[in-house]
Amino acid sequence: MNEFVNSSIRQNALSTNDCVFPLKRAQKFKAALTRVFSHHLGCLDSGERFETKGILVTGQSGSGKTKEIAEILKRFNAGQTPLPTGRHARIAECILAGSQGWKDLGRNTIRAIGYPLHEKARLTQAEIWERVVIEAKLAGVVGIHYDEAQHIFRKKNDDDCLAILDSFKTLMKDYEWPLMLIFSGVPELDGYLKREPQLDGKLDRIVFGDISLPEDYVKVHEIVGSYGLRANLSVDPELLTEEFLSKSHFVRAWTDKTFANPAATPFTHSNFETMYRKDHPFVEFLTG
């Protein structure tokens, strides 16, 4: 056996990597997706032109948005709902980065659908999004999930932000094949999307909250117990009491990760962000 492989850790990862603990917030997202898609499907069945709707999911960095959304979208795609075109409904996923402009956004979107657009393809903004719509219809893609969507707006001037927002609006309003859009990111994303009133008005909003103690003690114990059962691990008796979730444990975990002073954590200081230098690399992590 390789000296760098711990077989127990490897097996635990294999057993639990695809697990998602069912939380009420995920059910809210599923309910919103059901509403939006059912309306979308009925409009497709009618054969008439329509403008579709979308969903915005916000939550702090590390709150589990990506994992929970991906799990529900996996189930959606596995459902193979038939469309009037003869294809099965599918929602594609696309992760956004801050260095992208509207043309990069179009390229990444069409690649997420499954079409290999060449890097040197000379297409206008309108031509790129027209190609996205055509390829989406051919592939049965009814929606696109843009994860970490706040990144594409940061450090952009007003004109660039509005061009990106206009691209999103165009996808949702396309007469030939409107696309449901699912945006997820940190809370600041909401402010960016509100700059385009027509797009903003078509979004259902869901907030993924963090674990809150002491209200969520029972839920945390359920998560720990479920993990132990799935990974075939014995849960230490010390973890079966509420004391193992004292504030001091969270403070220690935070300082171990950030090398911060224990007085400068979210658990001990209401304005802890102000205690970091602006050029501190951890500040960027804090803001997602």
VEXKE-203599 format. One record per atom (N, C-alpha, C, O, CB): x, y, z; residue in three letters. Coordinates in steps of 0.05 Angstrom, whole numbers, plus 5000, padded with zeros to 4 digits. Glycine has a CB too. Layout:
BEGIN
XYZALA
...
***
This chain:
BEGIN
501749765000MET
500050005000MET
501850255000MET
503850265014MET
498150005024MET
501050454984ASN
502550704983ASN
502550835011ASN
500450855024ASN
501350894962ASN
504850935019GLU
505151045046GLU
503551305049GLU
503051395071GLU
508051105052GLU
502651425027PHE
501151675028PHE
498151635026PHE
496551825024PHE
502051855006PHE
497251385027VAL
494351325025VAL
493451195051VAL
494450995060VAL
493851125001VAL
491551325063ASN
490251225087ASN
487651095078ASN
485751225070ASN
489651445109ASN
487550825079SER
485350685067SER
482650745081SER
480550745068SER
485850385069SER
482750805107SER
480350865122SER
479151135112SER
476751155108SER
480950875152SER
480951335109ILE
479951595100ILE
478951575071ILE
476951695064ILE
482251805101ILE
480351415055ARG
479551385027ARG
476751255026ARG
475051345010ARG
481551205012ARG
476351045042GLN
473750915042GLN
471451095052GLN
469251085041GLN
473850655059GLN
472151255073ASN
470051435083ASN
469251635062ASN
466951705059ASN
471151585108ASN
471251735047ALA
470651925025ALA
468951795004ALA
467051924994ALA
473252035013ALA
469551544997LEU
468051404977LEU
465151364986LEU
463251384970LEU
469251134971LEU
464751315012SER
462051255022SER
460351505026SER
457951485025SER
462351115049SER
461651735029THR
460051975037THR
460152205017THR
458752395020THR
460952065063THR
461852184997ASN
462252414979ASN
459752504965ASN
459352744959ASN
464352354959ASN
457952314959ASP
455552384945ASP
453152434963ASP
450852454954ASP
454852164925ASP
453652454989CYS
451452485008CYS
450752775012CYS
452552945014CYS
452152355035CYS
448252835014VAL
447253105020VAL
445153085041VAL
443052955037VAL
446153254994VAL
445553205065PHE
443553185086PHE
441153355079PHE
441553585071PHE
444853285113PHE
438753245081PRO
436353395072PRO
435653625092PRO
434853575115PRO
433953205069PRO
435853875083LEU
435154105099LEU
432754245087LEU
432254215063LEU
437554295101LEU
431254385103LYS
428854525093LYS
429354715071LYS
427754755053LYS
427454665116LYS
431754845072ARG
432355045051ARG
432554915024ARG
431855035003ARG
434955185058ARG
433554665023ALA
433654524997ALA
430854464987ALA
430454464962ALA
435254265000ALA
429054405005GLN
426254354996GLN
425054604985GLN
423354594968GLN
424654245020GLN
425854834996LYS
424855094985LYS
425755134956LYS
424255224939LYS
425655335003LYS
428355064952PHE
429355084925PHE
427954884906PHE
427254964883PHE
432355034924PHE
427554644915LYS
426154444899LYS
423254544892LYS
422354514869LYS
426054174913LYS
421954654912ALA
419154754907ALA
419154984886ALA
417454994869ALA
417954854933ALA
421155164889ALA
421355384870ALA
421955274841ALA
420755374822ALA
423555584878ALA
423755084839LEU
424454974813LEU
421954824801LEU
421554844777LEU
426754774816LEU
420454694818THR
418054554809THR
416054754797THR
414854714776THR
416754394832THR
415654984811ARG
413755194802ARG
414655304775ARG
413155324756ARG
413555414823ARG
417255384774VAL
418255514750VAL
418255324726VAL
417455394704VAL
421055614755VAL
419155074731PHE
419254884708PHE
416454804699PHE
416054774675PHE
420854644716PHE
414654764718SER
411954684710SER
410654894692SER
409254834673SER
410254624735SER
411055144700HIS
409955374684HIS
411355374657HIS
410055404636HIS
410455634698HIS
413955334657HIS
415555334632HIS
414655114614HIS
414255154590HIS
418555304638HIS
414254874625LEU
413354644609LEU
410654684597LEU
410154624574LEU
413454394625LEU
408754794613GLY
406054844602GLY
406155044579GLY
404655014560GLY
404354954624GLY
407855254581CYS
408055444560CYS
409255314535CYS
408455384512CYS
409855684569CYS
411255134538LEU
412354994515LEU
410154824502LEU
410054814477LEU
414654824524LEU
408554694518ASP
406354524507ASP
404354694490ASP
403254594471ASP
404954384530ASP
404054944499SER
402055114485SER
402955184456SER
401255244439SER
401555364500SER
405555184452GLY
406555254426GLY
406655554421GLY
407455644399GLY
404955134404GLY
405855714440GLU
405856004437GLU
408356124449GLU
409755994465GLU
403356124451GLU
408956374441ARG
411256514452ARG
410856584481ARG
408556634490ARG
411856764436ARG
413056574497PHE
412756644525PHE
415556734536PHE
417556674524PHE
411656414542PHE
415556864558GLU
417956934573GLU
418056764598GLU
416056754613GLU
418057244579GLU
420256644603THR
420356454626THR
421256604652THR
421756844652THR
422256224620THR
421556444673LYS
422356554699LYS
424956434708LYS
425956244696LYS
420056514720LYS
425956524731GLY
428456424741GLY
428456414772GLY
426456484785GLY
430756584731GLY
430756334783ILE
431056304812ILE
433756424820ILE
435756394807ILE
430956004821ILE
433756574842LEU
436256674854LEU
436556554882LEU
434856574899LEU
436156984856LEU
438856414886VAL
439556294912VAL
441956434923VAL
444056444910VAL
440055984909VAL
441656564946THR
443956694959THR
444556584986THR
442756475000THR
443357004961THR
446956604995GLY
447856515021GLY
450756575024GLY
452156615004GLY
447256215025GLY
451756585049GLN
454556635053GLN
456356425041GLN
455456195037GLN
455056665084GLN
458756495035SER
460656305024SER
461056075044SER
461356105068SER
463456445019SER
460855835033GLY
461155595049GLY
458655495062GLY
458655305078GLY
463155645070GLY
456355615054SER
453755535066SER
452555285053SER
450455185062SER
451855755065SER
453855185032GLY
452954935020GLY
451054964996GLY
449754774988GLY
451554775040GLY
450955204984LYS
449155254962LYS
449755074938LYS
447954944927LYS
449355544953LYS
452255064930THR
453054914906THR
452354624909THR
451254504890THR
456054944901THR
452954504931LYS
452554214935LYS
449554144935LYS
448753954921LYS
453754124962LYS
447954304949GLU
445054244950GLU
443654294924GLU
441954144916GLU
443754414972GLU
444454514910ILE
443254564884ILE
444054354864ILE
442354254849ILE
444154844873ILE
446554274864ALA
447454064845ALA
446053804849ALA
445453664830ALA
450554024848ALA
445453734875GLU
444053484880GLU
441253484869GLU
440453284857GLU
443953434910GLU
439853704872ILE
437153724861ILE
437153734831ILE
435353614818ILE
435653974873ILE
439053874819LEU
439153874790LEU
439953604778LEU
439053534757LEU
441254084781LEU
441553454793LYS
442153174784LYS
439653014783LYS
439152854765LYS
444253044803LYS
437953044804ARG
435452894804ARG
433552994782ARG
432052834770ARG
434052924832ARG
433553254777PHE
431953364756PHE
432753244729PHE
430953154714PHE
432153674755PHE
435253244723ASN
436253134697ASN
435752834695ASN
435152734673ASN
439253194694ASN
435852694718ALA
435452404717ALA
432452344712ALA
431752114704ALA
436352274743ALA
430752534718GLY
427852494714GLY
426952464685GLY
424852344680GLY
426252714726GLY
428652564667GLN
428152534638GLN
425252614630GLN
423852454617GLN
428652244629GLN
424452844638THR
421852944630THR
421753004600THR
423353154590THR
421153204646THR
419752874586PRO
419652914557PRO
418753204550PRO
416953314563PRO
417752714544PRO
419953314529LEU
419253574519LEU
417853554492LEU
417953344479LEU
421853754516LEU
416353764484PRO
415053754458PRO
416853704435PRO
416053614413PRO
413554014454PRO
419453764438THR
421453724417THR
422253434414THR
423553364394THR
423853894422THR
421453264433GLY
422252984433GLY
424752934450GLY
425352704455GLY
422852904405GLY
426053144459ARG
428353114477ARG
427353084506ARG
425053134512ARG
430253344474ARG
429253014524HIS
428753014553HIS
429853274565HIS
431953364558HIS
429952764566HIS
428253384584ALA
429053644596ALA
431653614612ALA
432053414626ALA
426853744614ALA
433353814609ARG
435953804624ARG
436654094632ARG
436054284617ARG
438253684607ARG
437954124655ILE
438954384663ILE
441954364664ILE
443054194678ILE
437754474691ILE
443354544649ALA
446254544648ALA
447354714671ALA
445954884682ALA
447254654621ALA
449954664678GLU
451154814700GLU
453754954690GLU
455354844675GLU
451854624723GLU
454055204699CYS
456355364689CYS
457355534713CYS
455855674726CYS
455455554666CYS
459955504719ILE
461255664740ILE
462455914728ILE
463955894708ILE
463355484755ILE
461956144741LEU
462956394730LEU
465456494745LEU
465856424768LEU
460756604732LEU
467056644731ALA
469556754742ALA
469657054737ALA
468357154718ALA
472056614731ALA
471157194753GLY
471257484752GLY
472557594727GLY
472057814719GLY
472557594775GLY
474257434714SER
475757534690SER
474057524665SER
474957624644SER
478257364686SER
471657424666GLN
470057394642GLN
468557644634GLN
467657794651GLN
468057164646GLN
468257684608GLY
466557894597GLY
464157754585GLY
463757514588GLY
467958074576GLY
462457904570TRP
460057784559TRP
460657574538TRP
459257374536TRP
458257994547TRP
462857604524LYS
463557404503LYS
464557144517LYS
463756934508LYS
465757514485LYS
466157174538ASP
466956934553ASP
464556794565ASP
464456554566ASP
469057004575ASP
462756954575LEU
460256844587LEU
458756674566LEU
457856464573LEU
458457064598LEU
458556784542GLY
457256634521GLY
458656374514GLY
457356174510GLY
456956804496GLY
461256394512ARG
462856154505ARG
462455934527ARG
462055704521ARG
465856224502ARG
462756014552ASN
462455824574ASN
459655704576ASN
459355474582ASN
463255954600ASN
457655874569THR
454955774570THR
454455564549THR
453255354554THR
452956014566THR
455355624525ILE
454855434503ILE
456455174507ILE
455654964498ILE
455555564475ILE
458755194520ARG
460354954526ARG
458954794547ARG
459054544547ARG
463155024534ARG
457754924566ALA
456254784587ALA
453954624575ALA
453254414585ALA
455254974608ALA
452854724554ILE
450654584540ILE
451654344526ILE
450254144522ILE
449254774520ILE
454254354517GLY
455454124504GLY
456454184476GLY
457154004461GLY
453453904502GLY
456454444468TYR
457354524441TYR
460154634443TYR
460654814458TYR
455354734428TYR
462054524427PRO
464854604429PRO
465554854412PRO
466554834390PRO
466754374421PRO
464855094423LEU
465355334408LEU
468355394409LEU
469555394430LEU
463755574420LEU
469555454386HIS
472355494384HIS
473155764396HIS
471655964394HIS
473355494354HIS
475455774409GLU
476456014423GLU
476556254403GLU
476056484411GLU
479155974435GLU
477256204378LYS
477756424359LYS
475256484342LYS
475456634322LYS
480056354341LYS
472956364349ALA
470556424334ALA
469856714336ALA
469656824358ALA
468156244344ALA
469456844313ARG
468957134312ARG
465957174310ARG
464757184288ARG
470357274289ARG
464657204334LEU
461757234334LEU
461057484351LEU
462457544371LEU
460356984346LEU
459057624343THR
458057844359THR
456557744383THR
455957504386THR
456258034341THR
455857934401GLN
454357854425GLN
451657724417GLN
450957514428GLN
453758104442GLN
450257844398ALA
447757734389ALA
448057464376ALA
446457284381ALA
446357924369ALA
450257424361GLU
450657164347GLU
451356944367GLU
450456714364GLU
452957194327GLU
452857014388ILE
453556814408ILE
451056714422ILE
450656474425ILE
455556924428ILE
449356904431TRP
447056824446TRP
444956684428TRP
443456514438TRP
445757054460TRP
444956754403GLU
443156614384GLU
444056324381GLU
442456144380GLU
443156754356GLU
446656274381ARG
447756004379ARG
447155854405ARG
446555614404ARG
450756014374ARG
447355984428VAL
446755854453VAL
443855754453VAL
443455524461VAL
447156054476VAL
442055914444VAL
439155844444VAL
438755604425VAL
437255414431VAL
437456084435VAL
439955614401ILE
439555404382ILE
440555134393ILE
439254934391ILE
441055464355ILE
443055144404GLU
444254894414GLU
442754794439GLU
442454544443GLU
447154944421GLU
441654974455ALA
440154894479ALA
437654744470ALA
436954534481ALA
439455134496ALA
436254844450LYS
433754724441LYS
434354444429LYS
432954254435LYS
432454894420LYS
436554424414LEU
437254164402LEU
437953954424LEU
437553714420LEU
439554204383LEU
439154054446ALA
440053874467ALA
437953824489ALA
438353654507ALA
442553984480ALA
435653964487GLY
433653934508GLY
434254084533GLY
433054024554GLY
433253644514GLY
436054274532VAL
436754434555VAL
434654654559VAL
434354824542VAL
439654564552VAL
433254644582VAL
431154834588VAL
432055054607VAL
430655254611VAL
428754694599VAL
434455014619GLY
435355214638GLY
438355184643GLY
439554984636GLY
433955174664GLY
439455394655ILE
442355404661ILE
442755504689ILE
441555704697ILE
443855584640ILE
444355364704HIS
445055454731HIS
447755584730HIS
449855464723HIS
445155204751HIS
447855844737TYR
450355994739TYR
451156014768TYR
449956154784TYR
449956284727TYR
453255864774ASP
454255854802ASP
456356064807ASP
457856134788ASP
455355574808ASP
456556164831GLU
458456384838GLU
458156614819GLU
460056734810GLU
461356274838GLU
455656694814ALA
455056894793ALA
456057174800ALA
456257344783ALA
452156894788ALA
456557224826GLN
457457494834GLN
460157554822GLN
460757794817GLN
457557514864GLN
461757354817HIS
464457404807HIS
464557544780HIS
466357704775HIS
465957134804HIS
462657494763ILE
462757614736ILE
462157914736ILE
462858054717ILE
460757474718ILE
460958014758PHE
460358294760PHE
462458464774PHE
462658704770PHE
457758334774PHE
464058334791ARG
466058484807ARG
468158614789ARG
469058494769ARG
467358294827ARG
468858854796LYS
470959004782LYS
470259064753LYS
472059114737LYS
473658854783LYS
467659054747LYS
466759134720LYS
465559414721LYS
464459494742LYS
464658924709LYS
465859564699ASN
464559824698ASN
461559794692ASN
460659574686ASN
465960004677ASN
460160014694ASP
457259994691ASP
456459884664ASP
454559714662ASP
455960264694ASP
457759964642ASP
457059864616ASP
457459564613ASP
455759434601ASP
458760014594ASP
459659464624ASP
460159174622ASP
458059014639ASP
457158804630ASP
462959114632ASP
457459124662CYS
455458984679CYS
452758974665CYS
451358774665CYS
455159124706CYS
451959204653LEU
449359214639LEU
449359034615LEU
447258924608LEU
448759494631LEU
451559004601ALA
451758824578ALA
451258534587ALA
449958384573ALA
454458854563ALA
452458464609ILE
452158184620ILE
449258144628ILE
448057934622ILE
454058134643ILE
448158334643LEU
445358314651LEU
443458294627LEU
441458144628LEU
444558544669LEU
444058444606ASP
442458434582ASP
442558164569ASP
440658064558ASP
443258654562ASP
444958034570SER
445257764559SER
443457564574SER
442257394562SER
448157684560SER
443457584600PHE
441757414616PHE
438757454609PHE
437257264606PHE
442257454647PHE
437957714608LYS
435157774601LYS
434457664574LYS
432257564570LYS
434758074602LYS
436257684555THR
435757584528THR
435157284528THR
433357194514THR
438157644509THR
436657134544LEU
436156844546LEU
433356784556LEU
432056594547LEU
438256714564LEU
432456934576MET
429856874589MET
427556964572MET
425256874575MET
429757004616MET
428057154553LYS
425857274537LYS
425857174508LYS
424257254492LYS
426057574537LYS
427756994501ASP
428056914474ASP
425456784464ASP
424256614477ASP
430356714470ASP
424456884440TYR
421956784430TYR
422056494421TYR
420156344423TYR
421056954406TYR
424356404410GLU
424656144399GLU
424855924422GLU
423555724420GLU
427056124381GLU
426555984442TRP
427055784463TRP
428055924488TRP
430455924494TRP
429155574453TRP
426156044504PRO
426956184528PRO
428255984548PRO
427355754550PRO
424556324541PRO
430156074563LEU
431655904582LEU
431255994610LEU
431556224617LEU
434655894575LEU
430455804628MET
430355864656MET
433155904667MET
434955754660MET
428855634672MET
433556114682LEU
436256164694LEU
436156134724LEU
434356234737LEU
437256444686LEU
438155994735ILE
438455964763ILE
441156084771ILE
443255994762ILE
438355654772ILE
441056294787PHE
443456434796PHE
443956354825PHE
442156344841PHE
443256734793PHE
446456304832SER
447156254860SER
449756404867SER
451556424850SER
447455954866SER
449856504891GLY
452256654899GLY
451856784927GLY
449856724940GLY
452956864879GLY
453756944934VAL
453557084960VAL
451557314958VAL
450657384936VAL
456357194969VAL
450657424981PRO
448457624981PRO
448857864963PRO
446857974953PRO
448057715008PRO
451357944958GLU
451758174940GLU
450658134912GLU
450058324898GLU
454658244939GLU
450357884904LEU
449357814877LEU
446557934873LEU
445958024851LEU
449257514873LEU
444957934894ASP
442258044892ASP
442358334882ASP
440658414866ASP
440858034919ASP
444258494893GLY
444458774885GLY
445158804856GLY
444158984843GLY
446458914902GLY
446858634845TYR
447558654817TYR
445158594799TYR
444658744780TYR
449858454810TYR
443658394805LEU
441458304788LEU
439158514789LEU
437658534770LEU
440358034797LEU
438858654811LYS
436758854813LYS
437259094795LYS
435459264791LYS
436558954842LYS
439659114783ARG
440159334765ARG
438759304738ARG
438659494722ARG
443159364761ARG
437759064733GLU
436259014708GLU
433358954717GLU
432758714723GLU
437458784691GLU
431559144717PRO
428859104728PRO
427258874715PRO
425858734729PRO
427259354725PRO
427458844689GLN
425958624676GLN
426958354685GLN
425458164689GLN
426158654646GLN
429558324687LEU
430758074697LEU
430058034726LEU
429257814734LEU
433858074693LEU
430358244742ASP
429858224771ASP
426958144777ASP
426557984795ASP
430358504783ASP
425058234761GLY
422258174766GLY
421457894759GLY
419257804766GLY
420558354750GLY
423257744746LYS
422657464738LYS
423857264756LYS
423757024751LYS
423557424710LYS
425057344779LEU
426557164796LEU
425057104822LEU
424157284836LEU
429257274802LEU
424956844828ASP
424156754855ASP
426656754872ASP
428756664863ASP
422756464855ASP
426456854897ARG
428856874914ARG
428756684937ARG
426756654950ARG
429057164924ARG
431056554942ILE
431356374964ILE
433956434979ILE
436056474966ILE
431256074955ILE
433956455005VAL
436356505021VAL
437056255036VAL
435456135050VAL
435856745040VAL
439556165032PHE
440655935047PHE
442056045072PHE
444256155070PHE
442655775029PHE
440856005095GLY
441956105120GLY
444155915130GLY
444255675123GLY
439856135140GLY
445756015148ASP
447855855161ASP
446655705185ASP
444455765194ASP
450256025169ASP
448255515196ILE
447455385221ILE
447455595243ILE
449355755245ILE
449455155227ILE
445355595259SER
445155795280SER
444755645307SER
442955495311SER
442755985275SER
446555705325LEU
446455575351LEU
445455775372LEU
446056015371LEU
449255465360LEU
443855685391PRO
443255395398PRO
440955275384PRO
440255045388PRO
442855375428PRO
439555435366GLU
437155335354GLU
437555085338GLU
435754915336GLU
436055545335GLU
439955045326ASP
440354825308ASP
442054595320ASP
443154435306ASP
441754925283ASP
442154585347TYR
443654375360TYR
442654095350TYR
444253925343TYR
443454395390TYR
440054055351VAL
438953795343VAL
439653725314VAL
440453505308VAL
435853795346VAL
439453925296LYS
440053875268LYS
443053795265LYS
443653615249LYS
439454125251LYS
444853935279VAL
447653865277VAL
448153585287VAL
449753435275VAL
449354065294VAL
446853505309HIS
447253225319HIS
446153025299HIS
447252805296HIS
445753195346HIS
443953095285GLU
442952915264GLU
444952875242GLU
445252665231GLU
440253015254GLU
446153095234ILE
448153085213ILE
450552915221ILE
451452745205ILE
449153375205ILE
451552955245VAL
453852805254VAL
453152505256VAL
454652335248VAL
454852905282VAL
450752445267GLY
449952165269GLY
449552035242GLY
450351805239GLY
447352155285GLY
448352185223SER
447952075197SER
450552015182SER
450851815169SER
446252265180SER
452452195186TYR
455152155174TYR
456351895185TYR
457551735171TYR
456952395179TYR
456151865212GLY
457351625225GLY
456151375214GLY
457551175209GLY
456951645254GLY
453451375211LEU
452151135201LEU
452951075172LEU
453450845165LEU
449051165203LEU
452951275156ARG
453651235127ARG
456551145124ARG
457150975107ARG
453151495111ARG
458351265140ALA
461151195137ALA
461950955154ALA
464250865154ALA
462851425145ALA
459950835168ASN
460450605185ASN
462550665207ASN
464350515212ASN
461350365168ASN
462150905219LEU
463950995240LEU
462451005266LEU
460051055267LEU
465151265233LEU
463850955288SER
462750985315SER
463051275324SER
465351375324SER
464050785335SER
460851405331VAL
461051675340VAL
461951685369VAL
460751555386VAL
458251815337VAL
464051835374ASP
465051865401ASP
462851965420ASP
461452155413ASP
467552045402ASP
462651845444PRO
460551935463PRO
460752235469PRO
458652355475PRO
460851785489PRO
463152355467GLU
463352635473GLU
461952805452GLU
461153035457GLU
466352715474GLU
461452695428LEU
460152835407LEU
457152815409LEU
455652935393LEU
461052735380LEU
456152665428LEU
453252625431LEU
452052825450LEU
449652815456LEU
452652345441LEU
453653005460THR
452653215479THR
452953485465THR
454553515447THR
454253205506THR
451353675475GLU
451453935463GLU
454054085469GLU
454654275454GLU
449054105472GLU
455554005489GLU
457854145497GLU
460054145475GLU
461754325474GLU
458954035523GLU
459953945458PHE
462053935437PHE
461754155417PHE
463554195400PHE
462053665423PHE
459554305418LEU
459154525400LEU
459254795414LEU
457754975408LEU
456454495385LEU
461054825433SER
461255075448SER
462655275430SER
463955205410SER
462855035474SER
462355535437LYS
463455755421LYS
466555725419LYS
467655795399LYS
462756025433LYS
467755625440SER
470655605440SER
471655415417SER
473855465407SER
471655505467SER
470155215410HIS
470955035389HIS
470855175362HIS
472655135345HIS
469154785388HIS
468855335358PHE
468655485332PHE
470955695331PHE
472155735309PHE
465955625330PHE
471555825353VAL
473656025353VAL
476355885347VAL
477955995331VAL
473856165381VAL
476855655359ARG
479355505354ARG
479555425324ARG
481655445312ARG
479555265372ARG
477355325313ALA
477355235285ALA
477955475267ALA
479355445247ALA
474655105277ALA
476755705273TRP
477155945257TRP
480056035258TRP
481256095238TRP
475356165266TRP
481256045282THR
483956145285THR
485955945273THR
488056035264THR
484656195314THR
485355685274ASP
487155485262ASP
487255535231ASP
489355485219ASP
486155205268ASP
485055615220LYS
484855655191LYS
486055925182LYS
487455935161LYS
482055635181LYS
485656135198THR
486356405189THR
488756525203THR
489756725194THR
483956585194THR
489756395224PHE
491956495240PHE
491256765253PHE
492956925258PHE
494456515223PHE
488656805257ALA
487757065268ALA
487857055298ALA
487956845311ALA
484857125258ALA
487757295310ASN
487557315339ASN
484757225347ASN
482857285334ASN
488057605348ASN
484557065369PRO
481856965378PRO
479857185382PRO
477457135382PRO
482156815403PRO
480757435386ALA
478857655390ALA
477757755363ALA
475857915363ALA
480257885404ALA
478957665341ALA
478057765314ALA
476757545298ALA
477657485276ALA
480457875299ALA
474657425309THR
473157215295THR
470257295293THR
469357475308THR
473456945308THR
468657175276PRO
465857235274PRO
464357165300PRO
462057255304PRO
464557085251PRO
465557005317PHE
464256905341PHE
464957085366PHE
463657055387PHE
465056625347PHE
466957265362THR
467757425385THR
467757725379THR
468157885398THR
470557345393THR
467357805354HIS
467458085348HIS
465458145326HIS
465458025304HIS
470358175339HIS
463658345331SER
461458395311SER
462458515285SER
461258475265SER
459458585324SER
464758655286ASN
465958765261ASN
468658655256ASN
470658795252ASN
466059075263ASN
468858385257PHE
471458255255PHE
472858315229PHE
475358315229PHE
471157965258PHE
471358375207GLU
472758425181GLU
474558665183GLU
476658675169GLU
470658465160GLU
473858865199THR
475459105200THR
478159065214THR
479859245213THR
473959325215THR
478558835226MET
481058785240MET
483058645222MET
485258575231MET
480458605264MET
482458605196TYR
484358485177TYR
485458705159TYR
483958895152TYR
482958265160TYR
487858685151ARG
488958875132ARG
487558835105ARG
486758615099ARG
492058825129ARG
487259055091LYS
485859035065LYS
487358865045LYS
486158745027LYS
485559315053LYS
489958845048ASP
491558675029ASP
491858395039ASP
493358235028ASP
494258795024ASP
490458325062HIS
490658055073HIS
489257865054HIS
486857905047HIS
489458035102HIS
490557645045PRO
489257465026PRO
486757335036PRO
485057245021PRO
491257255018PRO
486457325063PHE
484057185073PHE
481557355070PHE
479357245070PHE
484457125103PHE
481857625067VAL
479557795064VAL
478057715039VAL
475557715039VAL
480458085063VAL
479457655017GLU
478057574992GLU
476457324997GLU
474257294986GLU
480157534970GLU
477457135012PHE
476056885018PHE
473456955033PHE
471356835028PHE
477856695034PHE
473657135052LEU
471357205068LEU
468957305052LEU
466657245058LEU
472057415089LEU
469557445030THR
467457565014THR
466557384991THR
465057474974THR
468357835003THR
467557144991GLY
466656944971GLY
467956984944GLY
467356834925GLY
463656964967GLY
***
